[in-house]
């Protein structure tokens, strides 16, 4: 709950106003049974109409004041909850975007998604509830007790006798409920994971007629979520019947003793009616408090999950860096010095990787699926830290760069990159300060200008999410244009030409080589994509099994020669 209070602190003025109005409205509400008791016991026996009208008017004014106060306070509560939740979501999203890759792997993407959605919703709902009824219910309960003690302490003690039982019930049920709601949110993570995978792969699922299989997967995740929610709900639902039982027993005691006191002329009927009304208010307040405890339990579990992400991000060391140094080692611009890395800390995914590349040079990385090509790129960009060895750019180790300065060096096209539902120009620009001229130049270099300009709206052509309204080759060329538009120091093409025909691929490589002066890293499974590189790495199971130029590898590396012969028959025609 510390997380929630931290975000409410800047809003204390607005909260103080709303809570003050809510307290005043609730106090007005508490006066109604007392006034009614006074009218029945003291005003009606006078037999005069005017006093009844005066006190009746006072009841109407109090009721109207309570109504208006609750409306104003509830609107203010909604505003506070909105502002606090917006800041929580903003900070959580910021933290999520800046988690390291290891931390993202540890939390998992579906879990982060559910924390940003269902967990923040639970916190939002709790903040609003606490201001709307979290203040009103205790005042009704405590105020009702105080007034009933003043009216008749003997009857009031009957009600007070139920409080220890109520308190013990709430404490034990809440203590049991919080772990159950935490496990329920974990089940939400699992269902989000299945939905996310199915939405991303819906075309493959339909193509392979696997709808029934995926439905069964979803049903399994859904049943798990339902079972955990049901267990938590049943446990927490026990609180309200217990409270109702204790309160009703107290009410029976009040009515029984009240009837005895009236019969013995020790009390008045109006006082007993007021007692019953106050008891009804207190019963409603206790029911409300039960709802608050249920929601607070759920909200506390969600706040803890949100806090885990925020605290992980807050614990990041602050790197100080200035980007590229003024004097760089151009001959060894990009260096891997005996680098080893493992995702799980047990078996190396990359072992003893060493190479150097001059500024403006081209590095080709080729190998079978799972050989470590993409892992090498993720290490180069600082997404993961190497377990051993050192990576240097421009003569400086990666640790010398802050995150923004490091990532500003790169233009990247990933194996599974994405396109947003926006225009072609905006997908290439990608929120950066890039002129229209630079966008068009990047499209020409990426061999995308011809088909873009053939659209009726040209660069203003609207793309769908994931670029489903263009072909695979067109999508890849738009992504390459995005990488080139920023004029990067280092261009990374991770299997970026797999959907391009050989001629387009050759024209793209020629354009990059002749018109740009960027250092290029090409990750591919096709020899034609890397054969003109200044230095080629052949990877197998995370190790370098061949390194050099195309002609040298044909002689020295049997695996590379086999790939080349199988793909091109040992030759390549432009």
MARDREN-207056 format. One record per residue (C-alpha): x, y negated, z negated; residue in three letters; residue number from 1. Coordinates in nm, 2 decimals, padded with zeros to 4 digits. Layout:
BEGIN
{{X,Y,Z},ALA,NUM}
...
***
This chain:
BEGIN
{{00.00,00.00,00.00},UNK,1}
{{00.30,-00.23,-00.03},UNK,2}
{{00.30,-00.26,00.35},UNK,3}
{{-00.06,-00.39,00.35},UNK,4}
{{00.01,-00.65,00.07},UNK,5}
{{00.32,-00.76,00.26},UNK,6}
{{00.11,-00.85,00.56},UNK,7}
{{-00.17,-01.01,00.36},UNK,8}
{{00.07,-01.24,00.17},UNK,9}
{{00.09,-01.51,00.45},UNK,10}
{{-00.30,-01.51,00.46},UNK,11}
{{-00.35,-01.57,00.09},UNK,12}
{{-00.52,-01.91,00.14},UNK,13}
{{-00.78,-01.77,00.37},UNK,14}
{{-00.83,-01.47,00.14},UNK,15}
{{-00.86,-01.69,-00.17},UNK,16}
{{-01.13,-01.89,00.00},UNK,17}
{{-01.32,-01.58,00.11},UNK,18}
{{-01.29,-01.41,-00.23},UNK,19}
{{-01.40,-01.72,-00.41},UNK,20}
{{-01.72,-01.74,-00.20},UNK,21}
{{-01.77,-01.37,-00.25},UNK,22}
{{-01.74,-01.39,-00.63},UNK,23}
{{-01.99,-01.68,-00.64},UNK,24}
{{-02.24,-01.50,-00.42},UNK,25}
{{-02.21,-01.18,-00.63},UNK,26}
{{-02.26,-01.38,-00.96},UNK,27}
{{-02.57,-01.53,-00.81},UNK,28}
{{-02.69,-01.18,-00.72},UNK,29}
{{-02.63,-01.07,-01.08},UNK,30}
{{-02.86,-01.34,-01.22},UNK,31}
{{-03.17,-01.21,-01.04},UNK,32}
{{-03.27,-00.93,-01.27},UNK,33}
{{-03.19,-01.15,-01.58},UNK,34}
{{-03.43,-01.42,-01.44},UNK,35}
{{-03.69,-01.16,-01.37},UNK,36}
{{-03.66,-01.03,-01.72},UNK,37}
{{-03.70,-01.38,-01.86},UNK,38}
{{-04.01,-01.45,-01.65},UNK,39}
{{-04.18,-01.12,-01.75},UNK,40}
{{-04.10,-01.15,-02.12},UNK,41}
{{-04.10,-01.52,-02.19},UNK,42}
{{-04.27,-01.72,-01.91},UNK,43}
{{-04.57,-01.49,-01.81},UNK,44}
{{-04.70,-01.48,-02.17},UNK,45}
{{-04.74,-01.86,-02.16},UNK,46}
{{-05.02,-01.82,-01.91},UNK,47}
{{-04.90,-02.13,-01.71},UNK,48}
{{-04.84,-02.12,-01.33},UNK,49}
{{-04.58,-02.41,-01.30},UNK,50}
{{-04.30,-02.24,-01.51},UNK,51}
{{-04.35,-01.92,-01.31},UNK,52}
{{-04.31,-02.12,-00.99},UNK,53}
{{-04.01,-02.30,-01.12},UNK,54}
{{-03.83,-01.98,-01.23},UNK,55}
{{-03.95,-01.80,-00.91},UNK,56}
{{-03.80,-02.08,-00.71},UNK,57}
{{-03.48,-02.04,-00.90},UNK,58}
{{-03.48,-01.67,-00.80},UNK,59}
{{-03.53,-01.76,-00.43},UNK,60}
{{-03.24,-02.01,-00.44},UNK,61}
{{-03.01,-01.76,-00.61},UNK,62}
{{-03.11,-01.50,-00.35},UNK,63}
{{-03.05,-01.74,-00.06},UNK,64}
{{-02.72,-01.86,-00.21},UNK,65}
{{-02.61,-01.50,-00.24},UNK,66}
{{-02.71,-01.42,00.12},UNK,67}
{{-02.52,-01.73,00.26},UNK,68}
{{-02.22,-01.66,00.05},UNK,69}
{{-02.20,-01.30,00.16},UNK,70}
{{-02.23,-01.40,00.53},UNK,71}
{{-01.95,-01.66,00.50},UNK,72}
{{-01.72,-01.43,00.30},UNK,73}
{{-01.78,-01.14,00.53},UNK,74}
{{-01.69,-01.35,00.84},UNK,75}
{{-01.38,-01.47,00.66},UNK,76}
{{-01.29,-01.11,00.57},UNK,77}
{{-01.32,-01.00,00.94},UNK,78}
{{-01.09,-01.29,01.04},UNK,79}
{{-00.83,-01.19,00.78},UNK,80}
{{-00.84,-00.83,00.87},UNK,81}
{{-00.81,-00.92,01.24},UNK,82}
{{-00.50,-01.14,01.18},UNK,83}
{{-00.33,-00.89,00.95},UNK,84}
{{-00.39,-00.59,01.18},UNK,85}
{{-00.27,-00.79,01.48},UNK,86}
{{00.06,-00.86,01.31},UNK,87}
{{00.09,-00.50,01.19},UNK,88}
{{00.03,-00.37,01.54},UNK,89}
{{00.27,-00.63,01.69},UNK,90}
{{00.56,-00.54,01.45},UNK,91}
{{00.49,-00.16,01.48},UNK,92}
{{00.50,-00.19,01.86},UNK,93}
{{00.82,-00.39,01.85},UNK,94}
{{00.98,-00.13,01.61},UNK,95}
{{00.86,00.15,01.84},UNK,96}
{{01.02,-00.01,02.14},UNK,97}
{{01.35,-00.06,01.96},UNK,98}
{{01.38,00.29,01.80},UNK,99}
{{01.68,00.48,01.91},UNK,100}
{{01.62,00.78,02.13},UNK,101}
{{01.70,01.02,01.85},UNK,102}
{{01.45,00.84,01.63},UNK,103}
{{01.19,00.85,01.90},UNK,104}
{{01.25,01.22,01.94},UNK,105}
{{01.21,01.27,01.57},UNK,106}
{{00.88,01.09,01.55},UNK,107}
{{00.76,01.22,01.89},UNK,108}
{{00.57,01.00,02.14},UNK,109}
{{00.22,01.13,02.06},UNK,110}
{{00.28,01.06,01.69},UNK,111}
{{00.39,00.70,01.77},UNK,112}
{{00.09,00.66,01.98},UNK,113}
{{-00.15,00.77,01.71},UNK,114}
{{00.03,00.55,01.46},UNK,115}
{{-00.03,00.25,01.69},UNK,116}
{{-00.40,00.34,01.73},UNK,117}
{{-00.58,00.54,01.47},UNK,118}
{{-00.34,00.46,01.18},UNK,119}
{{-00.36,00.08,01.24},UNK,120}
{{-00.74,00.11,01.28},UNK,121}
{{-00.76,00.28,00.93},UNK,122}
{{-00.56,00.00,00.78},UNK,123}
{{-00.77,-00.27,00.96},UNK,124}
{{-01.09,-00.11,00.83},UNK,125}
{{-00.95,-00.09,00.47},UNK,126}
{{-00.85,-00.46,00.47},UNK,127}
{{-01.19,-00.57,00.58},UNK,128}
{{-01.37,-00.34,00.34},UNK,129}
{{-01.17,-00.45,00.04},UNK,130}
{{-01.27,-00.81,00.10},UNK,131}
{{-01.63,-00.74,00.18},UNK,132}
{{-01.72,-00.49,-00.09},UNK,133}
{{-01.40,-00.43,-00.28},UNK,134}
{{-01.46,-00.75,-00.47},UNK,135}
{{-01.84,-00.73,-00.49},UNK,136}
{{-01.86,-00.38,-00.63},UNK,137}
{{-01.64,-00.43,-00.94},UNK,138}
{{-01.81,-00.76,-01.02},UNK,139}
{{-02.15,-00.60,-01.00},UNK,140}
{{-02.03,-00.31,-01.22},UNK,141}
{{-01.85,-00.51,-01.48},UNK,142}
{{-02.09,-00.80,-01.47},UNK,143}
{{-02.39,-00.56,-01.50},UNK,144}
{{-02.22,-00.40,-01.80},UNK,145}
{{-02.16,-00.74,-01.97},UNK,146}
{{-02.52,-00.86,-01.91},UNK,147}
{{-02.67,-00.53,-02.03},UNK,148}
{{-02.46,-00.55,-02.35},UNK,149}
{{-02.60,-00.90,-02.41},UNK,150}
{{-02.95,-00.78,-02.34},UNK,151}
{{-02.94,-00.47,-02.56},UNK,152}
{{-02.61,-00.32,-02.67},UNK,153}
{{-02.77,00.01,-02.77},UNK,154}
{{-02.90,00.09,-02.42},UNK,155}
{{-02.58,-00.04,-02.26},UNK,156}
{{-02.37,00.21,-02.46},UNK,157}
{{-02.56,00.49,-02.30},UNK,158}
{{-02.44,00.37,-01.96},UNK,159}
{{-02.08,00.31,-02.08},UNK,160}
{{-02.06,00.67,-02.20},UNK,161}
{{-02.06,00.79,-01.84},UNK,162}
{{-01.75,00.57,-01.74},UNK,163}
{{-01.47,00.80,-01.86},UNK,164}
{{-01.63,01.09,-01.66},UNK,165}
{{-01.66,00.87,-01.35},UNK,166}
{{-01.30,00.75,-01.38},UNK,167}
{{-01.15,01.10,-01.43},UNK,168}
{{-01.35,01.22,-01.12},UNK,169}
{{-01.23,00.94,-00.90},UNK,170}
{{-00.86,00.98,-01.00},UNK,171}
{{-00.85,01.36,-00.95},UNK,172}
{{-01.03,01.36,-00.62},UNK,173}
{{-00.82,01.07,-00.48},UNK,174}
{{-00.50,01.24,-00.59},UNK,175}
{{-00.60,01.56,-00.41},UNK,176}
{{-00.73,01.37,-00.10},UNK,177}
{{-00.42,01.17,00.01},UNK,178}
{{-00.21,01.47,00.12},UNK,179}
{{-00.51,01.61,00.31},UNK,180}
{{-00.56,01.29,00.51},UNK,181}
{{-00.18,01.28,00.59},UNK,182}
{{-00.22,01.63,00.73},UNK,183}
{{-00.53,01.52,00.92},UNK,184}
{{-00.34,01.24,01.09},UNK,185}
{{-00.07,01.49,01.18},UNK,186}
{{-00.34,01.69,01.35},UNK,187}
{{-00.44,01.38,01.54},UNK,188}
{{-00.08,01.36,01.67},UNK,189}
{{-00.11,01.72,01.80},UNK,190}
{{-00.44,01.64,01.99},UNK,191}
{{-00.29,01.32,02.13},UNK,192}
{{00.00,01.52,02.26},UNK,193}
{{-00.23,01.76,02.45},UNK,194}
{{-00.44,01.48,02.59},UNK,195}
{{-00.13,01.29,02.70},UNK,196}
{{00.02,01.59,02.87},UNK,197}
{{-00.31,01.68,03.05},UNK,198}
{{-00.37,01.32,03.17},UNK,199}
{{-00.02,01.30,03.31},UNK,200}
{{-00.04,01.63,03.48},UNK,201}
{{-00.41,01.63,03.58},UNK,202}
{{-00.33,01.67,03.95},UNK,203}
{{-00.10,01.97,03.89},UNK,204}
{{-00.37,02.12,03.66},UNK,205}
{{-00.63,02.09,03.93},UNK,206}
{{-00.40,02.21,04.21},UNK,207}
{{-00.32,02.53,04.01},UNK,208}
{{-00.68,02.57,03.89},UNK,209}
{{-00.57,02.56,03.53},UNK,210}
{{-00.86,02.36,03.39},UNK,211}
{{-00.99,02.65,03.17},UNK,212}
{{-00.64,02.71,03.03},UNK,213}
{{-00.60,02.34,02.94},UNK,214}
{{-00.95,02.33,02.80},UNK,215}
{{-00.85,02.61,02.56},UNK,216}
{{-00.53,02.43,02.46},UNK,217}
{{-00.74,02.12,02.39},UNK,218}
{{-01.00,02.32,02.20},UNK,219}
{{-00.72,02.47,01.98},UNK,220}
{{-00.59,02.13,01.89},UNK,221}
{{-00.94,01.99,01.84},UNK,222}
{{-01.03,02.28,01.61},UNK,223}
{{-00.72,02.22,01.41},UNK,224}
{{-00.81,01.85,01.37},UNK,225}
{{-01.17,01.93,01.28},UNK,226}
{{-01.06,02.18,01.02},UNK,227}
{{-00.82,01.94,00.85},UNK,228}
{{-01.07,01.65,00.87},UNK,229}
{{-01.34,01.88,00.73},UNK,230}
{{-01.12,01.99,00.44},UNK,231}
{{-01.03,01.63,00.36},UNK,232}
{{-01.39,01.52,00.40},UNK,233}
{{-01.54,01.80,00.18},UNK,234}
{{-01.28,01.72,-00.09},UNK,235}
{{-01.35,01.35,-00.09},UNK,236}
{{-01.73,01.39,-00.04},UNK,237}
{{-01.74,01.56,-00.39},UNK,238}
{{-01.69,01.22,-00.55},UNK,239}
{{-02.02,01.06,-00.46},UNK,240}
{{-02.24,01.35,-00.59},UNK,241}
{{-02.05,01.36,-00.91},UNK,242}
{{-02.09,00.98,-00.96},UNK,243}
{{-02.46,01.00,-00.88},UNK,244}
{{-02.50,01.29,-01.13},UNK,245}
{{-02.33,01.10,-01.41},UNK,246}
{{-02.51,00.77,-01.33},UNK,247}
{{-02.85,00.94,-01.31},UNK,248}
{{-02.79,01.11,-01.64},UNK,249}
{{-02.72,00.77,-01.78},UNK,250}
{{-03.03,00.63,-01.62},UNK,251}
{{-03.24,00.91,-01.77},UNK,252}
{{-03.09,00.82,-02.11},UNK,253}
{{-03.17,00.45,-02.07},UNK,254}
{{-03.53,00.52,-01.97},UNK,255}
{{-03.59,00.77,-02.25},UNK,256}
{{-03.44,00.54,-02.52},UNK,257}
{{-03.60,00.23,-02.36},UNK,258}
{{-03.95,00.39,-02.38},UNK,259}
{{-03.89,00.48,-02.74},UNK,260}
{{-03.77,00.12,-02.82},UNK,261}
{{-04.07,-00.04,-02.65},UNK,262}
{{-04.31,00.20,-02.82},UNK,263}
{{-04.15,00.10,-03.16},UNK,264}
{{-04.17,-00.27,-03.06},UNK,265}
{{-03.78,-00.28,-03.07},UNK,266}
{{-03.76,-00.41,-02.71},UNK,267}
{{-03.97,-00.56,-02.44},UNK,268}
{{-04.08,-00.42,-02.10},UNK,269}
{{-03.91,-00.69,-01.90},UNK,270}
{{-03.58,-00.61,-02.06},UNK,271}
{{-03.62,-00.24,-01.97},UNK,272}
{{-03.71,-00.34,-01.61},UNK,273}
{{-03.40,-00.56,-01.60},UNK,274}
{{-03.19,-00.27,-01.74},UNK,275}
{{-03.32,-00.04,-01.46},UNK,276}
{{-03.24,-00.30,-01.20},UNK,277}
{{-02.89,-00.36,-01.34},UNK,278}
{{-02.84,00.02,-01.35},UNK,279}
{{-02.94,00.04,-00.99},UNK,280}
{{-02.69,-00.24,-00.90},UNK,281}
{{-02.42,-00.06,-01.10},UNK,282}
{{-02.51,00.27,-00.93},UNK,283}
{{-02.48,00.11,-00.59},UNK,284}
{{-02.15,-00.05,-00.70},UNK,285}
{{-02.01,00.29,-00.81},UNK,286}
{{-02.12,00.45,-00.48},UNK,287}
{{-01.94,00.16,-00.30},UNK,288}
{{-01.63,00.21,-00.51},UNK,289}
{{-01.63,00.58,-00.41},UNK,290}
{{-01.63,00.47,-00.05},UNK,291}
{{-01.34,00.24,-00.12},UNK,292}
{{-01.14,00.51,-00.28},UNK,293}
{{-01.20,00.74,00.02},UNK,294}
{{-01.10,00.47,00.26},UNK,295}
{{-00.80,00.37,00.05},UNK,296}
{{-00.68,00.72,00.04},UNK,297}
{{-00.71,00.74,00.42},UNK,298}
{{-00.55,00.40,00.46},UNK,299}
{{-00.27,00.47,00.22},UNK,300}
{{-00.18,00.78,00.43},UNK,301}
{{-00.19,00.57,00.75},UNK,302}
{{00.01,00.28,00.59},UNK,303}
{{00.28,00.53,00.48},UNK,304}
{{00.31,00.66,00.84},UNK,305}
{{00.33,00.30,00.98},UNK,306}
{{00.59,00.21,00.71},UNK,307}
{{00.81,00.51,00.81},UNK,308}
{{00.85,00.36,01.16},UNK,309}
{{00.90,00.00,01.04},UNK,310}
{{01.15,00.11,00.77},UNK,311}
{{01.34,00.32,01.02},UNK,312}
{{01.37,00.02,01.25},UNK,313}
{{01.46,-00.22,00.96},UNK,314}
{{01.75,00.02,00.87},UNK,315}
{{01.92,-00.03,01.21},UNK,316}
{{02.26,-00.18,01.18},UNK,317}
{{02.29,-00.52,01.34},UNK,318}
{{02.53,-00.51,01.63},UNK,319}
{{02.72,-00.82,01.73},UNK,320}
{{02.83,-00.85,02.08},UNK,321}
{{02.89,-01.10,02.36},UNK,322}
{{02.83,-00.89,02.68},UNK,323}
{{03.12,-00.85,02.92},UNK,324}
{{03.46,-00.98,02.79},UNK,325}
{{03.63,-01.25,02.99},UNK,326}
{{03.92,-01.03,03.09},UNK,327}
{{03.82,-00.68,03.19},UNK,328}
{{04.01,-00.37,03.31},UNK,329}
{{03.87,-00.36,03.67},UNK,330}
{{04.07,-00.04,03.75},UNK,331}
{{03.91,00.14,03.46},UNK,332}
{{03.58,-00.04,03.45},UNK,333}
{{03.37,00.26,03.34},UNK,334}
{{03.54,00.52,03.13},UNK,335}
{{03.43,00.85,02.95},UNK,336}
{{03.72,00.96,02.73},UNK,337}
{{03.67,01.32,02.61},UNK,338}
{{03.30,01.27,02.53},UNK,339}
{{03.09,01.55,02.37},UNK,340}
{{02.73,01.53,02.27},UNK,341}
{{02.45,01.75,02.13},UNK,342}
{{02.08,01.67,02.10},UNK,343}
{{02.02,01.91,01.81},UNK,344}
{{02.37,01.90,01.64},UNK,345}
{{02.44,02.27,01.71},UNK,346}
{{02.51,02.34,02.08},UNK,347}
{{02.68,02.08,02.29},UNK,348}
{{02.48,01.95,02.59},UNK,349}
{{02.79,01.78,02.72},UNK,350}
{{03.15,01.89,02.64},UNK,351}
{{03.48,01.71,02.69},UNK,352}
{{03.36,01.48,02.97},UNK,353}
{{03.64,01.25,03.09},UNK,354}
{{03.66,01.03,03.40},UNK,355}
{{03.72,00.66,03.50},UNK,356}
{{03.57,00.45,03.77},UNK,357}
{{03.69,00.11,03.90},UNK,358}
{{03.46,-00.19,03.92},UNK,359}
{{03.25,-00.18,04.23},UNK,360}
{{03.31,00.20,04.27},UNK,361}
{{03.06,00.47,04.32},UNK,362}
{{03.03,00.77,04.09},UNK,363}
{{02.84,01.08,04.21},UNK,364}
{{02.71,01.33,03.96},UNK,365}
{{02.58,01.66,04.09},UNK,366}
{{02.47,01.99,03.94},UNK,367}
{{02.19,02.23,03.88},UNK,368}
{{01.89,02.14,03.67},UNK,369}
{{01.99,02.13,03.30},UNK,370}
{{02.35,02.08,03.37},UNK,371}
{{02.36,01.75,03.18},UNK,372}
{{02.34,01.49,03.45},UNK,373}
{{02.06,01.28,03.29},UNK,374}
{{02.22,01.32,02.95},UNK,375}
{{02.54,01.17,03.08},UNK,376}
{{02.34,00.86,03.19},UNK,377}
{{02.16,00.83,02.86},UNK,378}
{{02.50,00.82,02.68},UNK,379}
{{02.63,00.56,02.93},UNK,380}
{{02.34,00.33,02.86},UNK,381}
{{02.37,00.37,02.48},UNK,382}
{{02.04,00.55,02.42},UNK,383}
{{02.23,00.81,02.23},UNK,384}
{{02.57,00.78,02.05},UNK,385}
{{02.84,01.03,02.15},UNK,386}
{{02.93,01.29,01.89},UNK,387}
{{03.29,01.28,01.99},UNK,388}
{{03.51,01.08,02.23},UNK,389}
{{03.46,00.72,02.35},UNK,390}
{{03.27,00.55,02.63},UNK,391}
{{03.40,00.21,02.75},UNK,392}
{{03.26,-00.05,02.99},UNK,393}
{{03.49,-00.33,03.10},UNK,394}
{{03.76,-00.22,02.86},UNK,395}
{{03.52,-00.25,02.56},UNK,396}
{{03.36,00.05,02.37},UNK,397}
{{02.98,00.05,02.38},UNK,398}
{{02.98,-00.03,02.01},UNK,399}
{{03.11,-00.38,02.10},UNK,400}
{{02.79,-00.47,02.28},UNK,401}
{{02.46,-00.56,02.12},UNK,402}
{{02.17,-00.37,02.27},UNK,403}
{{02.04,-00.65,02.50},UNK,404}
{{02.38,-00.74,02.63},UNK,405}
{{02.45,-00.37,02.71},UNK,406}
{{02.12,-00.30,02.88},UNK,407}
{{02.14,-00.63,03.08},UNK,408}
{{02.44,-00.47,03.27},UNK,409}
{{02.22,-00.20,03.42},UNK,410}
{{01.97,-00.16,03.69},UNK,411}
{{01.81,00.19,03.67},UNK,412}
{{01.58,00.42,03.86},UNK,413}
{{01.49,00.73,03.66},UNK,414}
{{01.38,01.07,03.76},UNK,415}
{{01.03,01.01,03.61},UNK,416}
{{01.00,00.63,03.63},UNK,417}
{{00.67,00.45,03.62},UNK,418}
{{00.47,00.19,03.81},UNK,419}
{{00.21,-00.03,03.65},UNK,420}
{{-00.13,-00.13,03.78},UNK,421}
{{-00.02,-00.46,03.93},UNK,422}
{{00.10,-00.60,04.26},UNK,423}
{{00.40,-00.47,04.44},UNK,424}
{{00.59,-00.80,04.37},UNK,425}
{{00.52,-00.78,04.00},UNK,426}
{{00.63,-00.42,03.98},UNK,427}
{{00.96,-00.52,04.14},UNK,428}
{{00.99,-00.83,03.93},UNK,429}
{{00.89,-00.64,03.61},UNK,430}
{{00.84,-00.95,03.40},UNK,431}
{{01.18,-01.09,03.47},UNK,432}
{{01.26,-01.44,03.59},UNK,433}
{{01.32,-01.33,03.95},UNK,434}
{{01.24,-01.55,04.25},UNK,435}
{{01.02,-01.43,04.54},UNK,436}
{{01.32,-01.45,04.76},UNK,437}
{{01.52,-01.21,04.54},UNK,438}
{{01.22,-00.98,04.53},UNK,439}
{{01.21,-00.97,04.91},UNK,440}
{{01.59,-00.92,04.94},UNK,441}
{{01.57,-00.63,04.69},UNK,442}
{{01.29,-00.47,04.90},UNK,443}
{{01.49,-00.50,05.22},UNK,444}
{{01.80,-00.34,05.05},UNK,445}
{{01.58,-00.06,04.92},UNK,446}
{{01.44,00.01,05.27},UNK,447}
{{01.09,-00.08,05.13},UNK,448}
{{01.02,-00.41,05.32},UNK,449}
{{00.87,-00.25,05.63},UNK,450}
{{00.59,-00.06,05.46},UNK,451}
{{00.53,-00.33,05.20},UNK,452}
{{00.49,-00.60,05.47},UNK,453}
{{00.26,-00.37,05.66},UNK,454}
{{00.00,-00.38,05.37},UNK,455}
{{-00.28,-00.63,05.44},UNK,456}
{{-00.17,-00.84,05.14},UNK,457}
{{00.20,-00.76,05.17},UNK,458}
{{00.38,-00.81,04.83},UNK,459}
{{00.04,-00.89,04.67},UNK,460}
{{-00.09,-00.54,04.74},UNK,461}
{{-00.23,-00.39,04.43},UNK,462}
{{-00.08,-00.07,04.31},UNK,463}
{{-00.26,00.18,04.08},UNK,464}
{{-00.12,00.31,03.76},UNK,465}
{{00.17,00.54,03.84},UNK,466}
{{00.16,00.43,04.20},UNK,467}
{{-00.09,00.69,04.30},UNK,468}
{{-00.20,00.49,04.61},UNK,469}
{{00.14,00.51,04.78},UNK,470}
{{00.35,00.80,04.89},UNK,471}
{{00.63,00.95,04.68},UNK,472}
{{00.89,00.80,04.91},UNK,473}
{{00.73,00.46,04.90},UNK,474}
{{00.71,00.48,04.52},UNK,475}
{{01.08,00.56,04.49},UNK,476}
{{01.18,00.27,04.72},UNK,477}
{{00.97,00.03,04.51},UNK,478}
{{01.14,00.15,04.20},UNK,479}
{{01.49,00.11,04.37},UNK,480}
{{01.39,-00.24,04.47},UNK,481}
{{01.31,-00.31,04.10},UNK,482}
{{01.65,-00.19,04.00},UNK,483}
{{01.83,-00.40,04.27},UNK,484}
{{01.62,-00.72,04.20},UNK,485}
{{01.81,-00.80,03.88},UNK,486}
{{02.15,-00.79,04.06},UNK,487}
{{02.29,-00.55,03.80},UNK,488}
{{02.66,-00.49,03.71},UNK,489}
{{02.60,-00.12,03.71},UNK,490}
{{02.33,00.05,03.93},UNK,491}
{{02.21,00.39,03.81},UNK,492}
{{02.01,00.61,04.05},UNK,493}
{{01.90,00.92,03.87},UNK,494}
{{01.77,01.15,04.14},UNK,495}
{{01.62,00.84,04.29},UNK,496}
{{01.62,00.96,04.66},UNK,497}
{{01.47,01.30,04.62},UNK,498}
{{01.15,01.19,04.80},UNK,499}
{{01.34,01.01,05.08},UNK,500}
{{01.42,01.15,05.42},UNK,501}
{{01.79,01.18,05.51},UNK,502}
{{01.79,00.88,05.74},UNK,503}
{{01.62,00.65,05.49},UNK,504}
{{01.86,00.78,05.22},UNK,505}
{{02.16,00.71,05.44},UNK,506}
{{02.04,00.36,05.53},UNK,507}
{{01.98,00.29,05.16},UNK,508}
{{02.33,00.40,05.06},UNK,509}
{{02.48,00.20,05.34},UNK,510}
{{02.29,-00.12,05.24},UNK,511}
{{02.41,-00.08,04.88},UNK,512}
{{02.77,-00.01,04.98},UNK,513}
{{02.79,-00.30,05.23},UNK,514}
{{02.57,-00.57,05.08},UNK,515}
{{02.62,-00.53,04.70},UNK,516}
{{02.93,-00.53,04.49},UNK,517}
{{02.79,-00.33,04.20},UNK,518}
{{02.93,-00.03,04.03},UNK,519}
{{02.70,00.26,04.12},UNK,520}
{{02.63,00.59,03.95},UNK,521}
{{02.43,00.83,04.17},UNK,522}
{{02.28,01.14,04.00},UNK,523}
{{02.15,01.39,04.25},UNK,524}
{{02.10,01.75,04.35},UNK,525}
{{02.16,01.67,04.72},UNK,526}
{{02.52,01.66,04.84},UNK,527}
{{02.42,01.40,05.10},UNK,528}
{{02.34,01.15,04.82},UNK,529}
{{02.69,01.17,04.66},UNK,530}
{{02.93,01.27,04.94},UNK,531}
{{03.04,00.91,05.00},UNK,532}
{{03.11,00.84,04.64},UNK,533}
{{03.46,00.74,04.53},UNK,534}
{{03.45,01.00,04.26},UNK,535}
{{03.22,01.30,04.22},UNK,536}
{{03.16,01.51,03.91},UNK,537}
{{03.02,01.86,03.94},UNK,538}
{{02.85,01.96,03.62},UNK,539}
{{02.75,02.31,03.50},UNK,540}
{{02.61,02.37,03.15},UNK,541}
{{02.74,02.04,03.02},UNK,542}
{{03.10,02.08,03.15},UNK,543}
{{03.29,01.94,03.44},UNK,544}
{{03.37,02.23,03.68},UNK,545}
{{03.49,02.00,03.96},UNK,546}
{{03.59,01.64,04.01},UNK,547}
{{03.72,01.43,04.30},UNK,548}
{{03.61,01.32,04.65},UNK,549}
{{03.38,01.52,04.87},UNK,550}
{{03.66,01.65,05.10},UNK,551}
{{03.87,01.76,04.79},UNK,552}
{{03.58,01.93,04.63},UNK,553}
{{03.50,02.13,04.94},UNK,554}
{{03.85,02.28,04.90},UNK,555}
{{03.88,02.30,04.52},UNK,556}
{{03.53,02.36,04.38},UNK,557}
{{03.35,02.68,04.50},UNK,558}
{{03.02,02.57,04.34},UNK,559}
{{03.03,02.24,04.52},UNK,560}
{{03.13,02.41,04.85},UNK,561}
{{02.84,02.65,04.81},UNK,562}
{{02.59,02.37,04.75},UNK,563}
{{02.72,02.18,05.05},UNK,564}
{{02.70,02.48,05.28},UNK,565}
{{02.35,02.58,05.16},UNK,566}
{{02.21,02.23,05.21},UNK,567}
{{02.40,02.10,05.52},UNK,568}
{{02.58,02.39,05.67},UNK,569}
{{02.91,02.22,05.57},UNK,570}
{{02.84,01.91,05.78},UNK,571}
{{02.62,01.60,05.77},UNK,572}
{{02.47,01.41,06.06},UNK,573}
{{02.37,01.04,06.00},UNK,574}
***
